[in-house]
Amino acid sequence: MDARLTAAGLDVSTSAVRAWVADLEGALLAEATVNLPMLRPARDAVELDPRACEQACRAALTQVVAGRPVDQLLGVTVRTPRRGFVLLDAGGEVLGLGMLDARHRGGSVLPRLLAVRAEEPDRWAATARVLSLHDWLLWRMAGVQVTEVSYACGTGLGDVKARGWDRDLLASHGLDAGLFAPVVEAGALVGELGEGWGLPQWLPVVAGCGDVQLEVTGLGALADGVLTIGATGAPGAQLASAVPAGGPAVRVSTHAARGLWLLETDTEGAGLQAVLRAVARLEQALGRPAEAIVVRGSRLEAQAVSQALRREVHVTSGAGAVPAAGAALVGRAVGAHAHLPALPKTLLDSTSGH
């Protein structure tokens, strides 16, 4: 019998729910995928039926543990896109469709919320709570309404430095602070799992964190000065920082550990030069060279980046990053880990241009 301590998780995208089980060393032991119908009422919106998403999550978790021992599970966590929301009435009933992805709406939830208020006054008048999809799933699992801080930042209504809601900003838009749930940090113990999720009832439910934050944590970027970037053809670059300092074309959000923030920028096109420009923007915002650079891609792509920068880089495919980080969050939450991973040797190799 496998006696390894394990964790389970849900990874929700715009098209599917992936459930996983991993051990606390980050090894992926099982996964199951259930497709989600994508609803596109307009070119710039991706919406979902939260109830259908919940059913898919329940089915995926049930499938992923089928035939597996569950007595070594320590807890379960969740990751979803950051820029979305679900509206609830005073009785906790869902009001219409939820929004899953707001990237085409100005990069935050705020413009879409204001659009609902202006265009659907009856729906808005009935709204008693605004939750991200991550937070709504935690509530459905554990019966507690909270907002993990990176999802609060994803609304465009968070105080990134203070790691909470920006009450002045809420007031300036005429938004009642009572619409928004209390903020918790990533890895917070939220409650105990209810019935019908395919896992043992009373299993600890642990707050996850933003989709990008959890992935880069699994890549080893949970230390000040660690930069992660997709190689040619992969979007986005991120830099962990002990200071929430942004800059031109650099967004700032919270990271998966208290006292760390995540600086983010787009690669703005394909090719090596786009990658180098993204690195330069992030290091300019940080005010110093990165302590380490992690490239998601092939060894050849990483070597090209290393040679262009004249610096050593680490290379990883990124496979297994989300379950590894999610399992570490669960382990930390229940006391099995004193810290989250730094640079997991199972994920990273090193390549140098020298």
N, C-alpha and C positions, 0 to 999 in steps of 0.2 A: 504493500500500500504506500502511495506517495504521501509522505508526511510533511511536505513543504507548506509553509504558510503562504496563502494566496490572497489576491484581491480580485474583484470583478469591476467592470466598468461599462458605461455606455458612451459611444462616440457617434454623435448625431451630425450628419451633414445635410446639405440641401436635397439629397436624393436617396439616402439610406441611413439606417441605424446599424451600427456595428457593435456587438457586445463582445467583450473579451474577458479572459481570465489569465492572470500572470502571477508569477511568484514574486517575492519581495526583492529578488535580485534582478528583476526586469525581464525574465524569460517568459515569452508568450507561450501559454499552454493550450489555449483553445480560443476560437473566435467563431462568431455566427453573424450573418448579415440578413437584414430584412429591408426590402426596398420601401421607399416612401414616395407617394405621388407628389410631384412638383406642381404647384399651382402658380401660374404666371398670369395674373389679371392684367398686367401691363408689362412693357419691356423692362421697366426699371424696378420691378417688384417681384420677390419670391415669397409666396405665402404658404401656410400650411394649416391643416386641421389639427389642432393640438390633441384632440381625442384620438385621431388616427395615429398620430405620433406616439401617444402613450401606449396604444395597443401594439404598435410595432416594437416598442422598447420592451414591453412585457414578453412578447413572443421571442425576441432576440435573446433576452436573458434566460428564458426557459430553455431555449435550444442550446445555448453555449454550455450549460451545466448538465445537459442530458447525459447520463451514464458516467458522470464524474462525481467523486466524493466532494461534499460541500462542507464537511465539518472543519476543514482547515481555512475556510474563508474568513478573513478579518473584517471585511467591509466592502462597500460598493460606492463608486463615484461616477461623475457625469462630465462630459465635455460636449458643448454645442457651439455653433457660431455665436459670436458676441453681439452682433448688431441685429437684434430682433426683439420682439415682445409678444406677450399674451395679455389680453385685457380680461379682467374678472369683475363680476358684479359683487354686491355685498354678501351674497350667499356662496361665493366661490365658483359660480358657473361661468364658463367661457363665453365671452361676448364676440361672436363672429370668428373669423379666421385670425390666426396669429401671423406675424411677419417673421420670416426666418433669416433674411439677409437684406441689410440696408445699405450695402456698399454703393448702390447706384442712387442713393438718396442723400448724398452729401457726406457719407462716411460715418453717420451716427443715427441713432434712433430718433432724436429730437425732431427733425423735419417731418418725419412720418407721423409722430404723435400729434404734432400741431396740425397736420393735414386731417387726421381723424377728428380732432376737435372742431375744425372748421367745416369739414365736409359731411360728417356723420354726427350731428349734435346729440341725437337721441342715444346713440351708442356711447358717446363720451359722457353724457349725463349719468348713465347707468354704471360707469366704470368706478370701481372702488379700489382696485389694485392693478398696478402695472408690474409685470414680472418678465424677465428674460425667459427664453425657453429653458435654459439650464435651471433657473430658479423655480420655474413652474414644475419641472420634472422632480426636483428635490421635494417640493411641496406634495406632489402626488405620491411620492415614495414614502416620505417621513411625516407628512402632515404639518410641516413648519414652513412658514413663509419668510425667507431671507433672500438677500441679493449678495452674491460674491462680488468683491470689489472691482475686479476687472470687467465684469458685466455692467456694473454701475458706470464705470468709465466709458464703456461702449455705447451708452445711451447718449453721450454728449452732455450729461447733466451731473457728472461726478466731479468732485474736487480731487484731482489726481494726487496732489501733494499731501493732502490730509487723509486720503484714502477713505472717502465717504461721499455722501451727497453734497452738492454745492447748493445750500439753501438760498443763498442770494440769487443764484442763477435760476433756480426753480421759481422764486418769487418774481423775478424779472419777466418770466414768461407766463405768469399767472397760473402756475402749476402748484397744486396743494401737495405739500411734503408728505402728507398722509397717504398719498397714492402709492408711495414707494416703500418697499420693505426695508427692515434694518439690514445694515451691511455687515458681512463677515469676511474674513480672510480665506484664501484658498487653504484647503485642508482642515477647515473647521468641522467638528462633529455636529451635524445638524439634528440628527434624531435616529430613530430605529425604523427599519423597513417594515412596511405593512404587508398585507396579504396580497397574493396573486401576482407576484413578480418573478416566480420561478426559483427564488433563493430562500434561504431560511428566514422566517419571520423574526424580527427584532435584530437583524444584522445591522451594524452601524452604517449610517448613510453619511458620506463625507462630501463636503463642497469641493467641486473641481475648480477649474479656472478657465480663462479664455482659451479658445482653440489654439491660437499661436503660442500663448504662454505655456500651455501644457506640452506642446510639441517641442519647443526649444529647451524646456526643462529636461525632457528625455534625451535631448542631444548634448546635454552637459552645460547648458548656458544658464546656470543658476549661481553665478558668481560675478561680482563686479568686474566689468571690462571684457566679458566674453561675448564675442560677436558671432552670429550665425547668419549664413547667407545661402540662398539657392544658387547653384551654378547656372550656366547659360541655359535659358529656357524656363527656369523656375522662378516664380515671382517672390519678391520681398526679402528684406534684410532686417535683422534685429540685433540690439545690443543691450545687455544687462548693465544696469547702472545703479550705484548707490545714491545718485542724485537725480531728481526728476527734471533734467535739463533737455529741452527740445531745441529746435533750430529750423532753418529753412527746409521745408519738405520732410521734417522729422516729427512724428507724432509721439506722444508720451502716454503710457498707461502703467498700471501697476503690474508687478510680476508675481510669481507664485510663492514668494517668501516676503514676509514683512521686512521693510527696510530696503527692498529692491524695486526698481522700476524697469520698464521695458521701453527702449527707444525703437521706433519702427520707421522704415522708409520703403518706398517702392523702388524696384530696380529700373523702372521707366524704360522698358525696351529689353530686347534680347542682346546677348553678346557680352564679351568680356569687358568692354568699356563701360557698359551699364552697371556691371557688378562692381567695378572699381570706383565708379562715381558714388554708388550707394555706400560703399565702405568709407569713402572720404567724408560724406555727409554725416554719417554716424560718429566717426571719430572727431569731426569738428564739433559736434554737439557735446560729445563727452569731454572734449578739451585735452585729449591725450590719445596716443595709440592704444588700440585694443590689447588686452592682456593675452588673448587667445582668439583665433579665428577658426570657426567650424564651417566647413563647406558641405552642403547636402548635394551629392552628385557622384559622378564616377571619379576614379583616381586620376584619369587623364584631365578631367575638368579641374579638379583640385590642384593638380600640378601647374596648369596654366595660370590659375589665380595666384599660386605661390610664387611662380617665377615673375609674374607682373608686379606683385607687391614686394618681391625680394624678402619674403618672410615665410616662416614655417606656418603651415596650416594643418588642421585635422580634417579628415574626410570621413563621411558617413553616408549611407544610403537613406538614413532616417527610418528604416524599417523597424518597427517595434518601439519607436520613441514614445508614443502616446500611452500604450499599456505600461511601459517601464515607469514613466513619470506618474501615471495614475496610481499604480501599485505603491510607489514611494509615498505619495500623498496619504493613502490609506494607512500604510505602515506607520508613518509619522503620527497620524491622528490617533491611532490606538496604542501608541507607545512602543511599537516594534522597531522604529527607526529613530535615532536621535537627530538625524539630518537628512536632507534630500541629496541625491547624487550630484557629484561635481562633474567630472568627465568620465562617464562610464566606459571602462576598457572594452566591454563587450560590444559597444557601439562604434567606437572611434579608432581610427588608425591615424598615423601622422605622415605627412609628406612634406618635403621641403624643396624649395627652388634653389637651394645652395649646393 
